[in-house]
Amino acid sequence: MKYLKIILTGIIAFSLSSCTKSVMDNINRDVNDPTNVPAANILPSAIVETVFGTTGTDLAWYSSVFTEQSAGVDEQFYDADRRNGITASSLVDNSWNSIYDNLSVLKDIITRSSTGGSDPNPAILGIAQVLSAYNLAVATDMWGNVPWTQALQGSKNVHPTYDNQQDVYTAILGLLNDGIGNLTGSSGSAVRNQDLIYGGNTANWIKAAWSLKARYFMHLQRTAETHTLDSVLNCIPKGFTGPGDAFVFNKYENTQIGANPWFDFTYNERGDFCAGKTLYDLMESRNDPRIPVYFVPIDDNGTIVPAPNGTATRTRAGYGVYSYSNITAGSEDDATVGTPMMTYHELLFLEAEAQAREGLDFKPALESAIEANFVFHGLSTTDADSYYVSEVLPKLDGNLSDDLQEIMTQKYIGMYEQESIEVYNDVRRTGIPAMHNPNNSLANFGFPQRFPYAQSEVTANPFNVPTVNIFKDKIWWDQ
């Protein structure tokens, strides 16, 4: 009995010791910071960061001012409209860091969801590849040469070299091809709730990938690459088939941290830019019925007053002086308006441009693009058809230069505001429409051809950051 008591005492002591150690281990573990998260649960973060950090903030805001769809009326955008401070490496430091942080997250998802990974799933893999291609494309379109093959390695390589943009584009198209391959025949049921764009609909992700391919092939139209227009036209039938397929984020909430970033910036916080006169004049000269949809009047009489690009009076949000956006800042309801990463009407405008350049009949595609854009902005196809017949068709005379002028002008008008990153690409690529900011003619300044490299790179990776003049040095596909 004595020995039994000793044994039981030892067992109890050991058990208590083990229990205490287990309890202490759990106490020291942050259950809200897991070390191993399923790929599906990481996806929402990557989507939201794409919408906010890549598409919806600084890069788009500056692009809108540079392309004169908006005019800077206060703070840094007032300065940007006068070409002050935009060579500073801190200009879009947040956007650079956000894109590369997001690419790192997407790389983790790709690793986990690939064959042999911790959470293999071809649908998640394909979605991550499409999102990676999109983020990488925005980076190279805004900055030119960017880190890629040596990037995203963390402490293993904190000084990555910069890839030539031509090679980056090869990687972008490769990611889209791989994404299409992985999405084809796969089920998105595992990410139905986490996929904040298509709700796990892999067929729509495939359409988005083909539509993005059409866009990126068009970017290459001026390079030495051959048959890019044929590639554009080959992609389009596999892309969006209607506005419901478009690559648009529609999950905003009317809350302090959940609203559309354009709304939050213009309506709630700062309002540093207003409607640009260059855009307004093009619309006004065409009696465009989208004018009251686009712009908030300055008085009860419905008077629209655009801000002159580059010379606007400094004013807080233009109240009573200049009109501002009625799309994202007209009322509280605009807090939840979606962010487009690529729209159906953009795809149709690409089709019209490619057909015109190939000597094909582009008019049906152009009319369809305008119809889709009118519907996107809450107008009817009847309004669009009337506008096309009375204002657009008379400007199409069979001369390629004149036809392209109107095609690209209509695209410029149709993609006002939240699609401004792609408008910036188009204006650089085609020179249409003409820009009128007088500061573009100042000595040692001009139209910004690209963004300055980020302060984080200039500081941490100085020997690899290219030296560029943002007013003179064009990116590769624009040379």
N, C-alpha and C positions, 0 to 999 in steps of 0.2 A: 504493500500500500504506500509506503514511504517513497519507494522508487517510482511508483505510478504518479504520485503528486509531483515529483521532480520533473518527470517527463512532460506532464500536462503543463506545468509552469513554464517549461522551456518552449513548448509549442505555442502557448498563449503569448509569451514574450516575443517569439519570432513573428507570430501573426501580427501582433501590435506594431512591431518594427516595420514589417512589410507594408501594413496598412498605412502607417504614418508616412513612409517613403512615397507610396502611391498617391496619397492625399497631397503631399507637398509638391510632387511632380505636377499634379493637376492645378494646384494653386499657382504655380510658376508658369503655367501655360496660358497664353492669351487666346481664348477660344474664338475671339472675334478677328484673329489674324492667323488664319490657317496657313500651313506651309504647303499644302497640296490641294489645289482647287480644280474641280473638273473643268475641262475646256469650255463647256457650254456656259458655265457660270462666269467665265471671264469675258465672254463675247459682248454682253451689254455695255461693259466699260469701253471696249474698243469701238463700238458703234457710236456711243455718245461722244467720245473724244474725237472721233472723225467728224461728227456733225458740228461740234463746238470749236475745237481747236484747229481743225484743218479747214472746214468749209465756212463756218459761220461768223468769224470774228475779224481780227486785224487784216489778214490777207485780202479778204473780200471787201472790207471797208476802204482800204487804201486803193484797191483795184477800181472800186466804184468812183473814187475821186480822180484817179489817174486817167480813166476813160471818159470822164466828164458826164457820166450819168448822174453823179452827185457833185456838189461843190462844197468845199470846206468853208464853214462859217465860224468855227471856234476851235480853241485848243490846238492839238497837234495836226488836225485835219485842215485848219485854216493855214497853218504853216506849210503843210504838204502841198496845198494848192498853189502856194507861192514858191515851192521847191526849196523850202527851208527845212533843214534837219533830216531830210529823207536819205542822206548818205550815211547816217549814223548806224553803227552795227547793232544798236539797241532797238532799232525801229520795229522789227518784228521778231525779236528774240524769243518771245513767248510762243509764237507760232512754230518756229523752228524746233524748239524744245518739245512742244506738244506733239508735233508730227513724229519726231524720232522716238519719243517715249511710247507713242502709240504703235509705231512699227515694231518696237521691242516687245510690247504686249502681244501683238499679232504674231510675231515670230514664236513666242511661247505657245500660243494656241496652235499654230501650225505644227510645232514639235510634238505637242501632246496628242493632237488628233491624227497624226500620220500613222501609217502602219509601223508597228513596233513602239509607238508612243504609249504613254500611260492611259490615254483615253481615245483610242482610234475611232474616227468617225469621218467618213468621206464628205458628208454634207457640211459639217463644221469646218473641216479643212478647206473645202472649196470656198466657203463664205470668207474665211480669213484670208485666203489668197486674193480674192477680188478686192477686199478692203485694203490689203497691202498694196496692190497695184494702184488703187485710187490715191492713197496717201503718198506713195512714192512719186506718182505722176504730178501731184500738186507741188511737191517739193522741187522736183527738177524743172517744172515749168516756171516756177517763181524764181529759182536761184541758178539754174543751169547745171553745171557739174556739181554733184553732191556725193557724199559717202554712201556706198552700198555694199560692195563685196567684202569690205573690211569693217563694215559698221555693225552695230548691235551685238558686239562681243563683250560689252561691259569692261571689267578691269583687265581682261585678256588683251585688249587693244584699245587704249584711250586716245590714240592718235591715228585714226583711220585715214587712208588716202582717199582722194576724191575721184570718182569714176567719171569718165566722159559721158556727156548726156546721151550720145548715140548708144553707148553700152547700157545706160540706165533704161532707155526705151526698149531695148531688147529684153531686159529683165522684166519690165512692166508687161509687155505683150506675152512673155513666157508665163508670168504669174496668172494672167487672165486665161491663157490656154489651159494651164494646169487646173485652174479653178473650174472652168467649164467641164473638163474631163472628170473631176471628182464629184461635181454636182450632178452630172448626167446619170440618171438612174438611181440616185440616192434619195433617201427620205430625210426631211428636215424635222421630223416629229420630235427629235431629242432637243431641239432648240425652238420649239413653237412659241414658248413664252419668253425666251431670251433674245430671239431675233426681233429687234425693235423696228425693223424696216419692213420685212415681208412675212413675218410670223411663221417662219420655217418653210415657206413656199420656194422650193429649190428651182422650180421652173422660172420664176421671176428673177431669181439671182442669176440664172443663165442668161436671160434676156438683158439684164443689166450689164453683164460682162461683155456680151456682144455689142451692146450700144456703146460702152466705153471704148471697146476696140475701134469702132467706127470713128469716135472722137480722136483717138490718139493717132490713127492712121492719117486723119486729116491734118493733124499737127505736122506730120512729116511731108506734107505736100510740096514744100519748097526745098526739101533736102535732095541729096543725090539718090535717095531711095527710089526704086522704080515701082510702078503699078500701085502706088498708094491709093489713088482714086478708085481703081478697080477693087482694092481691098475694102475701102469705105463702103462701096455699093454692095459688095458681097456680104458684109456684116449686117447691114441694115435689115434685111428680111428676117434675120434671126434675133433682132433686138426687140425693143418695146413694140407692142401691137396696139397700144392705146394708153391714155393717161393713167389708167389704173395700174399699169406695170411700172411706172416711172420710179426712179431711184430717189425717193423723197422720204425724209424723216418727219413723221406726223404724231409724235408722242409728247409734245410739249404740254405743260400745265400752266395755268395762270397763277403762279406762285413766284415768290421772290427769287428762287433759284431754279425754277423749272420752266421759265418762259423762253420764247425765241430770243436769241441774243441780239438780233437787230432791233426788236421791240424793246428789249431791256435797255439797250444802249441809247436809242433815239428817244423813246417815249418816257422811260422811267428815269434815266440817269443824266445823259449829257446832251445829246442832240447836236453833235459837232458838224453835221453836214445836212444840206437841203437839196432839193431838186436842181439838177444841173441844167443850165440854159442850152447847152449843146444838144442834149436829149430832147428837151422840151421843144426847141425850134424845129427839129426834124418832125416831131409829132404834130405840132401846130400847123406846119406847112402842108401836112397831109390830112388835115381835119380828122385827126385820129380820135375815135370814140373812146380810147383807153385813157385819155387825159384825166377825166374826173376819177377814174378808177385808180390811177397811179398817184395823184397828187392831192394834198389837202389845200383848200383855198385859204387865202389870208383874211377873208372877210365873209360876211353873210351873203354877199352878192355872188359868191362862187368865183371870185377872182383868183386866178392862178398866176403867181409871180415866181419864176425860177431864179436861182442865184447865178450871177455871171461867173463862169469858171475862171478862177485865178484872180478875181478882183472883187469878190463879194465883200460887203460890209460885215464887220465882225459883229455877231449877234448870237445870243443864246437860243439855239434851236430854231432861229429864224422867225420866232413868234411875231406875227403881225407884219413881218418884213418880207420873208420868202416862204414859199410852199415847201413842204417836206413830204415824205412818203405816206401815202394812204394805204399802202400794202402792209407795212409792218409797224406803222406808228400812228394810224388814223384813230384808233380807239382801243379800249381795253381788250376787245375781242381779238385784236391782232397778236396778243400774247401767245396764242396757240397756232398761229399760221405755220405751215410746215417749211422745212429747209430742203430745197432741191439740190441734190448732188448731180443729177442729170435728168432732164425732162423729156417727155415724148416730143414736144415741139422742137427741142434742140436736135433730136435725131432726124426729124423731117427737114429742118433747115440744112443739116449736113447732107441729106440726100439731094436737096435742090442745088446746093453748091457743087457737089460732085458731078451731078448730071449736067449742069451748065458748063463746067470745065471740060467735060467729055463730049460736048456738042450734042447732048441728048435733050429731049423735051423735059424741062425742069418745072414747067408752070404748074402741073397738078400737084407736085410735091410742095412747091412754095405755097400754093393756096391752102393745102392741107396743114402746113406748118402754121400759117396765120390763123386758120380755124382752130387748131389745137391750142394756140396761145390765147385766143379770145376766150375759149371755154375755160382755160386754166385761170383766167382772171375774172370769171363769172359773167362773161358776155356770151352771146349766142352765135351759132354758126351763121345765122342769117346776117347778123351785124358784120361778121368777118367777111362773108361773101360780097356784101355791098361795098365794104371798104376795099376789098381786093379789086373789084371791077372798076370802081371809080378812081382810086388813088394809086394802086400798084400796077395794074396791068398796063396803063398808058405809058409807064416808064420802062417797060420791057420791049426793046426795039430790035432784038436779035444781035446786037453788038455785045460781045462777051464782056467788055469792060463796063458798059452801062448796065447790063443784066446783073453782073456780080455786085455792082454798086448798090443796086436796089435789094438784092438778096441779103447782102450782109447788113445793110441798113435796117431791113425788117427784122433780122435776127438781133441786132443791137437794141432796137426798140423793144422787141418781145422779151428779151432776157434782162430787163431792168432789175436792178438791185441785187437780189440774193443769188443770181447767177453771174455776178460781176467778175469772178475769177476767170470764167471761160470767155466773157466779153473781153477781158484784158488780153487773153491769148489771141482772140480773133483780131483785135485792133493791131496788135504787134505783127501778126502773121499776114494781114491783108492791107493794113493801112486804111480800112474803112470802118466807120466814117472818118472824115477829117476832124482832127482835134483843133480847138480854137483857143485854148488857154494861152494867153500872151507870154506867160513865163516859160513856155516851151522854147521860146526864141532867145532867151537870155544867154549871154556869154557864159560858158562853162556849165550851163545847165541844159535843159531840154526835156523831152518826154522820157520818163523813166522806163528803161528797157528791161529792167529786172529789179529785184530787191537786194539790198546789201546783205552780206553774210552775217550771221548772228554773232552777238557779243560772246556768247558761250563758246563758239568755235574759234573766234579770233583770239580769245584768251587761252583756251585749253589746247587748241590744235593749230597754233599759228603757222607752222612750217608747211602745212598741207592746204590751208585755206587759199583759194585763188585770189589774186589781186585783180579787181575789176572796177571799171568806171560804170556806174549804173545808168548813166546817160548815153554812153557810147558803145559799150560792149554788149552786143546782142547775144542771146543764148543760141545754141547750135542750130535748132530747127528754124530759127528766124533769120539766119545769116544768108 
